[in-house]
Amino acid sequence: MSALSICTPQENVGPRRNNSKESMIQRLNRWYINYRTRRQLARLPDAMLKDIGVSRIDAEQEASKAFWKD
């Protein structure tokens, strides 16, 4: 048995999630990431925004988006 086979997931091991349930969990996770990163972006000082090449106006527009919008 190789080290690679130990680390890769096995088929049919453990309970399988319902696809719709899994996709809902993924969607909620993405929404939370959107919410959190947009809040963090809004708090960055102008000097840091300049370092990453984002204007204050662009940062505010992105931060004002609803969390469910990509």
NORRA-V574563 format. One record per run of one state. SS is the DSSP state (H for helix, E for strand, L for the rest). FROM is the first residue (numbers start at 1). TO is the last residue. Records with the same first field share a line. If there is no record, write none. Layout:
BEGIN
SS->FROM-TO + FROM-TO
END
This chain:
BEGIN
L->1-2 + 8-18 + 44-45 + 53-55 + 64-70
H->3-7 + 19-43 + 46-52 + 56-63
END
